Structure formats: C-alpha cells, structure tokens
C-alpha cells in the first residue's frame, strides 16, 4: 500500500511540477498588488464624487433602503449590516466609523448623514451602533440624484449577487466641499473642506472659462473653511495648496479677553483649530504651567456646552499681561495649529496630486457625462412613450374595429398579428393595446392623448437640443449647482486674517518699563518701574 502511494505521488509531481520562483520578485509583486488594492479600493477618494469606497457604499445602501432626509431615522446597526452584507466585505467597525464621520458636524463641513443619538465629540467616541440612528441628510440626496437614469456605471459586488455604482452622480463637488482624509500604502491624502458657495462660484467660472489658469480660481476660493471655524492666519499656505495641491495652512483659535469679577482677567477660547481636542488642550496647558514653562495662569475651566458652544476659560493672575500669555499659548499649544494639505485623489483609478483647477475640471467632465447620459435616458423614455401614444391614437380612431378584432381572435398571438397587419402597428404598440382591459381602452380620451403627444414632441426636441449642444449641458450644470447653493450654502466659518509673521522672543515677554540695578557685589536685579522705590545711603530697603 505504501509503495503504491509513493508511486502515485511521484507520478503527480512529474505531471504537475512545483514551479520555482524568485522570492524577492514574488514578495515585491504581492506587496504592490496589496498596495494598489488599498489605494484604489479603500483609502483614497475618487475625484468625481469625493468619496472613498466605504463612504460611497454607505450612501448608496441608505439610498436603496429609502433612508432619505424626509423618512424616519433607522438604527445605525441596520445600515452597517446591510453595507457589510451586500457591498463591503470588511470590518463592521470600519463601516460604522466611516458612517459616524459623515454625520459629525465638527468633522464634516456639510454632513451627508443626519444623526440621531450620541455620535461623539472630538474628545469622546460615539455610542455603540445599536444605540444610534441615522438617515441621509438633505444635501446627500444630490449625490444620488439621477442614479436610476443610467447616469453612472455599475460594477458587481464582491460576491457577484448585487451591483454597486462605480461612482455617484454627485451634483455638487463633494471632494472640494467636504475634503477627505486617508492613509494608503506609500501615500496619503489630507484635503481640507471649503465653503460651498465659494466652490459653486469657482465651478461656474470654470464652466464659462474652461481654459482659465489656475491662479484665476484664487479670486473665488479664499482657502479652507473648517467646520469648527477658527482663524486662518495668512493666505500663503492656502494659496500654495490651491495652486499646487500641497501646502500648510496655519489655523488659530478664536479668543477674546474677558474681564472677571474682583479685577481678574481671563482668556476665553470660543473656537478651536480643526479637530483639536478640548481636553487634551487643557491638559497640555496645565502641564506647561506645572513645569514652570508657562507663567501667568491661575485657573483652567471648560465651560463648553451644546447650548453655548465652545468656551474654554483660561484665568490669569493679576500681574499677567493677557496678550503675552496668549502669544505663549499660540507658540506652545494647539491654540495655533497647522493643517498639512495633500490633495491626492483617484483619477481614472490612478492616484494623482491635484490643484484646484484640475479638481474642478475633472468634476465638470464627470457632470458633462452625467448630464449626457441622463438626457439620453430621458430621450429614449420619451420616444418610447410617444410611440405607445401613437398606437393608442390609431386604436381610438378605429376603436370599433379594434374591439371586433380582439374579440374575434382565438388567442393573444392571433390578435396581435391581426392588429399589426390591419393598422400597421409595431409589436410593442399592439402588445400595449392588448394589455389594456377593453373597458379602459374604450374609456381613453382622444384629446388628452393628443395633448400628451404634443408635449412629448416638445420634450423630445428639447432633449435632442441638449445632446447636440455642449453649452446647453454646461448651463444645466450651472443652474443645478445654483439650486444647491440656494438651499445649502452658508457663510464662511473660518475667517482669514493677516499673518503677523513668526513669533519672536519679544512677543513672549511683557512690554514693561523696568529699572535694572547692579549692586557693588555684582548682583543684577530688575524691578518694574511702577513698584520701584529708591533708598538712601546705607538704607536697608523696603520691608514687605
């Protein structure tokens, strides 16, 4: 038995020899395949709709489930289960995390998810998915509008049982409006959000001036517009990011000096730089005070609430100079932070670093294709209906004979052939007439059908004109974006202020008049002029 087995194994090896491969080449190839899978299928957004695959699948799944902004909220766990079961064969935690981020108004400039329940804060995680509920936001409907009109291609899902859109129609440039963050293999993206109204202005300008230089867009988009507000210090970093796709934007907290009872003063923080944690910021300040690296602070309080918004109170000592302490806080804490811009997105499945003109250009190309495909779909639908109405009008003009033919026929096939031969109807027209009950057929109003036919002819002519004229399609894009701006546009939250340059040592020191004395023993002492008292020869000074 053993000898027979050995013979079989040897025969199998001789017929199917194990290939010899170079392990270095195999590891390199396998890692590149893995890297491209992460880049294309998980980590980077598509330039056309600004969504990563998991985000697109969440929005599409909720659209399919009818979770629109006018419907009731449903459990987040239900959404996660549907997405994981049908479209996204990865961790449910990753799906829920992506869903939550789309609904956090401190994270996403124009949220695509309307949350209900505890969706977390910058400092605290959200509640478990079984406790929270969600639905699509009012703005999100413009991402999927027209998706059932053959506007985009669909791909099979991972198991082949369902199909999913390769990209969403996206009637607004979500990539610029909401930005994106993702870490792939060997590359990453970190794109800031921008103001919807400014982006619409830039797109409308590009529609009218397709060959405009990238510098022209700086007149429309000032820079990032973060959901948490804050000051953007200087335009240089923002302009670099818009012009080249890379840059560093300096963001500063919005603060005010407030007079407290008993002659005390406090620095009150009303807005923080993007994604800066309140708790960690206060912990950092307390650490600096304890380590004697930051002077002039007597107390720290977090008085923030959902009603009043952010309110961090930094109470100062009576002898502290508020502006000096504030400058020290800007230099040593995240009250002033930097946002590193890296505009990397997928263009035809390939990662590219894009400037603002390129992003808008690719978005317009996508919209031109969406409008063309939507128009062709509607045109075919109108032509099909007009063809049916033509047949119905012929039938109504000869209603008695039509009824007689139907009743005299032994089966549907005979009736269809007879109608086609007698009146010159197409198979589709004849079948539609036969599908209608005789009572309904005889009750049709000829005048109403003729009016519908005329309306269809006007619509067909309009749709054909749109297809024949790219300028008409560009005008439609502009009009539709103007509608979105009128409904969802708002004022800029991140105000741009002049850059006062890098802080010097002098900015961190109080500007006081000092009297410096040198003793006969070589000791040097400085005293504020307003508290200095001279003493006579041989004096002992002033007792405390």
C-alpha positions in Angstrom: 0.0 0.0 0.0 2.8 2.4 0.9 4.7 1.6 -2.3 1.6 2.3 -4.4 1.1 5.7 -2.6 4.7 6.7 -3.3 4.3 5.8 -7.0 1.1 7.9 -7.2 2.8 10.9 -5.5 5.8 10.7 -7.9 3.6 10.5 -10.9 1.6 13.6 -9.8 4.8 15.5 -9.2 6.2 14.6 -12.6 2.9 15.7 -14.4 2.4 18.9 -12.2 5.9 20.0 -11.2 6.1 22.7 -8.5 7.2 25.9 -10.1 10.4 27.6 -8.9 10.0 31.4 -8.3 12.3 34.2 -7.1 11.1 35.0 -3.6 12.2 38.6 -3.9 10.2 39.1 -7.1 7.1 37.4 -5.6 7.2 39.5 -2.4 7.6 42.6 -4.4 4.7 41.8 -6.7 2.4 40.7 -3.9 3.1 43.8 -1.9 2.5 46.1 -5.0 -0.8 44.3 -5.6 -1.8 44.8 -1.9 -0.7 48.5 -2.1 -2.8 49.2 -5.2 -5.8 47.4 -3.6 -5.6 49.6 -0.6 -5.1 52.7 -2.7 -7.9 52.1 -5.1 -10.4 50.1 -3.0 -10.2 51.6 0.4 -8.1 54.7 1.3 -8.3 57.3 -1.4 -11.4 59.3 -2.7 -12.5 59.4 -6.3 -12.1 62.9 -7.8 -15.6 62.8 -9.3 -17.7 62.3 -6.2 -15.1 62.8 -3.5 -16.0 59.6 -1.7 -13.9 56.6 -0.7 -15.5 53.2 -1.5 -16.8 52.6 2.0 -18.4 56.0 2.1 -20.0 55.5 -1.4 -21.4 52.1 -0.3 -22.9 53.6 2.8 -24.6 56.4 1.0 -25.9 54.1 -1.8 -27.1 51.4 0.6 -29.1 54.0 2.6 -30.5 55.4 -0.7 -31.6 51.9 -1.7 -33.2 51.4 1.7 -35.2 54.6 1.3 -33.5 56.3 4.3 -34.0 59.8 2.8 -34.0 63.0 4.8 -37.8 63.0 4.9 -38.0 59.5 6.3 -37.6 58.4 9.9 -34.3 57.6 11.4 -33.2 53.9 11.5 -30.7 52.0 13.6 -27.1 52.5 12.6 -26.6 48.8 13.2 -29.1 48.1 10.4 -27.1 50.3 8.0 -23.8 48.7 8.9 -25.3 45.2 8.5 -26.7 46.0 5.0 -23.4 47.6 3.8 -21.3 44.7 5.1 -23.6 42.0 3.8 -24.1 43.4 0.3 -21.2 45.7 -0.6 -18.3 46.0 1.8 -16.6 42.7 3.0 -14.6 44.4 5.8 -14.9 45.1 9.5 -18.2 46.4 10.8 -16.2 48.8 13.0 -14.6 50.4 9.9 -18.1 50.9 8.3 -19.5 52.4 11.5 -16.6 54.7 11.9 -17.0 56.0 8.3 -20.7 56.4 8.9 -20.2 58.4 12.1 -17.6 60.7 10.5 -20.1 61.6 7.7 -22.6 62.7 10.3 -20.3 64.6 12.7 -20.8 68.4 12.2 -17.4 69.1 13.8 -15.7 66.7 11.4 -17.6 67.1 8.1 -18.2 70.6 6.8 -21.5 69.7 5.2 -22.6 66.4 6.7 -24.0 63.7 4.5 -25.6 61.8 7.3 -28.3 63.1 9.6 -27.6 61.5 13.0 -29.7 60.9 16.0 -28.2 59.9 19.3 -24.7 60.2 20.6 -22.4 60.5 17.6 -19.4 61.5 19.7 -17.3 64.6 20.0 -13.7 65.5 19.3 -12.9 64.1 22.7 -15.4 61.3 23.1 -16.2 58.3 20.9 -19.8 57.7 19.6 -22.2 55.4 21.3 -22.3 51.8 20.0 -24.1 51.3 16.7 -27.1 49.6 18.4 -27.9 52.8 20.2 -27.6 55.4 17.5 -29.8 56.1 14.5 -29.3 57.9 11.2 -30.7 58.8 7.8 -29.3 60.6 4.7 -29.0 64.4 5.1 -30.9 66.8 2.8 -27.6 67.6 1.0 -26.8 63.9 0.4 -29.8 63.4 -1.9 -27.8 65.4 -4.5 -25.1 62.8 -4.5 -27.5 60.1 -5.7 -30.0 62.1 -7.8 -30.4 60.6 -11.2 -28.6 57.4 -10.3 -31.6 55.4 -11.6 -31.4 57.1 -15.0 -28.3 55.3 -16.3 -26.0 58.2 -15.3 -23.2 56.1 -13.9 -21.8 52.6 -14.5 -22.4 49.8 -12.0 -20.0 47.0 -11.0 -20.7 43.6 -9.4 -20.2 43.4 -5.7 -17.6 41.2 -4.1 -19.9 38.1 -4.2 -21.5 38.8 -7.6 -25.0 38.8 -6.1 -25.6 42.6 -6.2 -24.3 45.6 -8.2 -23.0 48.9 -6.9 -22.2 52.2 -8.5 -18.6 52.8 -9.6 -19.2 56.4 -8.7 -22.1 58.5 -7.7 -23.7 61.2 -10.0 -22.8 63.9 -7.3 -24.5 67.1 -8.4 -22.1 69.1 -6.2 -18.2 68.8 -6.0 -18.1 66.9 -2.7 -14.3 66.5 -2.8 -13.7 70.2 -2.5 -16.7 70.9 -0.2 -16.0 68.2 2.4 -12.4 67.3 1.8 -11.1 63.8 2.6 -8.5 62.1 4.8 -7.0 58.7 4.2 -3.8 56.8 4.7 -2.9 54.2 2.0 0.3 52.3 1.4 3.1 54.6 0.5 0.9 57.6 0.1 -1.9 59.6 1.9 -4.4 62.2 1.3 -5.4 65.1 3.6 -7.8 67.5 1.8 -9.4 70.4 3.8 -13.1 71.3 3.3 -14.1 74.5 1.6 -17.1 76.8 1.6 -20.0 75.5 -0.7 -20.8 79.0 -2.0 -17.2 79.7 -2.9 -16.8 76.3 -4.6 -20.0 76.9 -6.7 -18.7 80.3 -7.8 -15.4 78.6 -8.9 -17.2 75.9 -10.8 -19.5 78.3 -12.6 -16.4 80.4 -13.5 -14.7 77.3 -14.9 -17.9 76.4 -16.9 -17.7 79.8 -18.6 -13.9 79.9 -18.9 -12.7 76.3 -19.4 -9.1 77.4 -20.3 -8.7 79.8 -17.3 -5.3 79.5 -15.5 -5.3 78.0 -12.0 -4.4 81.4 -10.5 -7.8 82.7 -11.5 -9.5 80.4 -9.1 -7.9 82.3 -6.1 -10.5 85.0 -6.7 -13.3 82.7 -5.8 -12.0 80.2 -3.2 -10.3 82.0 -0.4 -9.0 78.9 1.3 -10.2 76.1 3.6 -13.4 76.6 5.6 -13.3 74.3 8.6 -16.5 73.1 10.3 -15.1 74.2 13.7 -14.3 77.7 12.4 -11.1 79.3 13.7 -8.8 81.9 12.1 -6.7 81.0 9.1 -3.5 83.0 9.5 -2.4 84.4 6.2 -3.3 83.3 2.7 0.1 82.0 1.6 -0.4 78.4 2.7 -3.9 78.2 1.4 -2.9 79.6 -2.0 0.0 77.1 -2.2 -2.5 74.3 -1.6 -4.9 75.5 -4.2 -2.2 76.2 -6.8 -0.1 73.0 -6.3 -2.1 70.5 -4.3 0.3 70.8 -1.4 0.7 73.3 1.4 0.5 74.1 5.1 -2.4 76.2 6.5 -1.9 77.9 9.8 -5.1 77.8 11.9 -5.5 79.8 15.1 -8.2 79.6 17.8 -10.7 82.4 18.2 -10.1 84.0 21.6 -11.3 87.1 23.5 -10.1 88.8 26.6 -12.8 88.9 29.3 -12.9 90.9 32.5 -13.9 88.8 35.5 -15.1 89.9 38.9 -12.6 91.2 41.5 -10.4 92.7 38.9 -9.4 89.4 37.3 -8.9 88.8 33.6 -9.4 85.6 31.5 -8.6 84.4 28.0 -11.8 82.8 26.7 -11.5 80.4 23.7 -14.6 80.3 21.5 -13.4 78.3 18.5 -10.6 75.8 18.2 -8.5 74.8 15.2 -9.9 71.8 13.3 -10.0 68.5 15.2 -8.2 69.9 18.3 -9.3 68.2 21.5 -10.6 70.5 24.3 -9.5 68.0 27.0 -6.0 67.4 25.6 -5.5 71.1 25.1 -6.3 71.9 28.7 -4.1 69.0 29.9 -1.2 70.4 27.8 -1.7 73.9 29.3 -1.8 72.5 32.8 1.4 70.5 32.2 3.2 73.6 30.9 2.1 75.6 34.0 3.2 72.8 36.4 6.6 72.6 34.6 7.1 76.4 35.0 7.2 76.8 31.2 4.1 78.9 31.1 3.5 81.7 33.6 0.6 84.0 34.4 -2.2 81.4 34.5 -4.1 80.8 37.8 -7.0 78.5 36.7 -8.4 76.5 33.8 -12.1 75.7 33.2 -14.1 74.0 30.4 -17.5 75.8 30.3 -18.4 74.4 26.9 -21.9 73.1 26.3 -24.2 72.1 23.4 -26.2 75.4 24.1 -23.3 77.9 24.3 -20.7 76.1 22.2 -17.0 76.1 22.9 -16.0 78.1 25.9 -12.6 77.4 27.5 -11.7 79.8 30.3 -8.0 80.5 31.0 -8.0 82.6 34.1 -4.9 84.8 34.5 -3.0 86.1 37.5 -3.5 89.8 38.3 0.1 90.7 37.2 -0.1 88.8 33.9 -0.3 90.5 30.5 -3.1 88.8 28.5 -1.6 89.3 25.1 1.8 87.9 26.2 0.2 84.8 27.7 -1.9 84.4 24.6 1.2 84.6 22.4 2.9 81.9 24.6 -0.2 79.7 24.2 -0.2 80.1 20.5 3.5 79.1 20.4 3.4 76.2 22.8 0.0 74.6 22.4 -2.6 73.7 19.8 -4.4 77.0 20.1 -2.4 77.6 16.9 -2.0 74.5 14.7 -1.1 73.7 11.1 -3.1 71.7 8.6 -0.9 70.0 6.1 -2.7 69.8 2.7 -2.0 66.9 0.4 -4.6 66.8 -2.4 -4.3 63.2 -3.6 -7.3 61.6 -5.3 -8.0 58.9 -7.8 -8.3 60.0 -11.5 -9.3 57.0 -13.7 -8.2 54.7 -10.9 -4.7 56.3 -10.6 -3.7 58.4 -7.6 -2.7 62.0 -8.5 -1.9 65.2 -6.7 -4.3 67.8 -8.0 -4.5 71.6 -7.9 -7.9 73.3 -7.6 -8.3 73.8 -11.4 -7.7 70.1 -12.1 -10.2 69.0 -9.4 -12.8 71.3 -10.8 -12.0 70.2 -14.4 -12.4 66.5 -13.6 -15.7 67.3 -11.7 -17.1 69.2 -14.7 -16.1 66.4 -17.1 -18.0 63.9 -14.8 -21.0 66.2 -14.8 -21.0 66.6 -18.5 -21.1 62.8 -18.9 -23.8 62.5 -16.2 -26.0 65.1 -18.0 -25.5 63.5 -21.3 -26.3 60.0 -20.1 -29.3 61.3 -18.1 -30.6 63.2 -21.2 -30.2 60.1 -23.4 -32.1 58.1 -20.9 -35.0 60.6 -20.7 -35.0 61.0 -24.5 -35.4 57.2 -25.0 -38.1 57.1 -22.4 -40.0 60.0 -24.1 -39.6 58.3 -27.5 -40.9 55.0 -26.2 -43.9 56.7 -24.6 -44.6 58.7 -27.8 -44.5 55.5 -29.8 -47.1 54.0 -27.4 -49.3 57.1 -27.6 -49.2 56.9 -31.4 -50.5 53.4 -31.3 -53.3 54.3 -28.8 -54.4 57.2 -31.1 -54.6 54.8 -34.0 -56.6 52.4 -31.9 -59.0 55.1 -30.7 -59.6 56.3 -34.2 -60.6 52.8 -35.1 -62.0 51.6 -31.8 -64.9 49.6 -33.0 -62.8 47.6 -35.5 -60.1 47.1 -32.9 -62.6 45.7 -30.4 -64.0 43.4 -33.0 -60.6 42.0 -34.0 -59.7 41.4 -30.3 -63.0 39.6 -29.6 -62.8 37.6 -32.8 -59.2 36.3 -32.2 -58.7 32.9 -30.6 -55.7 33.9 -28.6 -53.4 36.9 -27.9 -50.9 36.0 -30.6 -53.6 36.0 -33.3 -55.0 39.3 -32.0 -51.5 40.9 -32.0 -50.7 39.8 -35.6 -54.1 40.9 -36.8 -53.7 44.4 -35.3 -50.2 44.8 -36.7 -51.3 43.8 -40.2 -54.6 45.8 -40.2 -53.3 49.1 -38.8 -49.6 49.0 -39.3 -48.8 48.9 -35.6 -45.5 47.7 -34.2 -45.3 44.7 -31.9 -44.8 47.0 -28.9 -47.9 49.1 -29.8 -50.1 46.1 -30.4 -49.0 44.4 -27.2 -49.7 47.5 -25.2 -53.2 47.7 -26.6 -53.8 44.1 -25.8 -52.5 44.5 -22.2 -55.2 47.1 -21.5 -58.7 45.9 -20.5 -61.3 46.7 -23.1 -63.2 48.9 -20.7 -60.1 51.0 -20.1 -59.2 51.2 -23.7 -62.6 52.4 -24.8 -62.6 55.0 -21.9 -59.4 56.7 -23.1 -59.8 60.4 -24.2 -58.5 61.2 -27.6 -58.0 64.9 -26.8 -55.9 64.0 -23.7 -53.7 61.6 -25.7 -53.2 64.2 -28.4 -52.2 66.8 -25.9 -49.7 64.3 -24.3 -48.3 63.5 -27.7 -47.7 67.2 -28.4 -45.9 67.6 -25.0 -43.8 64.6 -25.7 -42.7 66.0 -29.1 -41.7 69.3 -27.4 -39.8 67.4 -24.8 -38.0 65.2 -27.4 -36.9 68.3 -29.3 -35.6 69.9 -26.1 -33.6 66.8 -25.1 -32.2 66.4 -28.6 -31.1 70.1 -28.5 -29.3 69.5 -25.2 -27.4 66.5 -26.6 -26.4 68.5 -29.6 -25.1 71.5 -27.7 -22.3 71.1 -25.0 -23.0 74.8 -24.0 -26.6 73.8 -23.0 -25.2 71.0 -20.8 -22.8 73.4 -19.2 -25.7 75.8 -18.5 -27.7 73.0 -16.9 -24.7 72.1 -14.6 -24.5 75.8 -13.5 -28.3 76.1 -12.9 -28.4 72.9 -10.8 -25.4 74.0 -8.7 -27.1 77.3 -8.1 -30.1 75.5 -6.8 -27.9 73.6 -4.3 -26.2 76.8 -3.2 -29.5 78.5 -2.6 -30.7 75.6 -0.3 -27.5 74.6 1.5 -25.0 77.5 1.1 -23.9 79.3 4.2 -21.4 81.9 5.4 -17.7 81.2 5.8 -16.8 79.9 9.2 -13.0 80.2 9.1 -12.1 83.8 8.8 -8.8 84.6 7.1 -6.6 87.2 9.0 -3.3 88.7 8.0 -0.2 86.8 9.0 1.8 88.7 11.7 4.9 86.6 11.0 6.7 84.1 13.2 6.6 85.0 16.9 9.9 86.3 18.3 11.2 86.2 21.8 10.0 89.7 22.3 6.4 88.6 21.6 6.5 86.3 24.6 7.8 88.9 27.1 5.6 91.6 28.7 6.4 95.1 27.4 7.1 96.8 30.8 9.3 99.6 31.8 12.0 98.1 34.1 14.7 99.5 36.3 17.8 97.4 36.3 20.1 97.8 39.3 23.6 96.5 39.8 25.0 96.1 43.3 28.6 96.6 44.4 28.9 92.9 44.8 28.0 92.3 41.1 24.3 91.2 41.5 21.9 92.4 38.8 18.2 92.9 39.6 15.3 94.2 37.5 12.2 95.8 39.1 9.1 97.2 37.4 9.3 101.0 37.3 5.9 101.4 38.9 6.9 99.5 42.0 10.5 100.7 42.4 11.4 102.9 45.4 14.8 104.5 45.8 16.6 104.2 49.1 19.1 106.4 50.8 22.7 105.8 51.5 23.1 102.9 54.0 19.4 102.1 53.8 18.0 98.6 54.3 15.4 98.8 51.6 11.6 98.5 52.0 10.1 95.8 54.2 7.4 93.7 52.7 
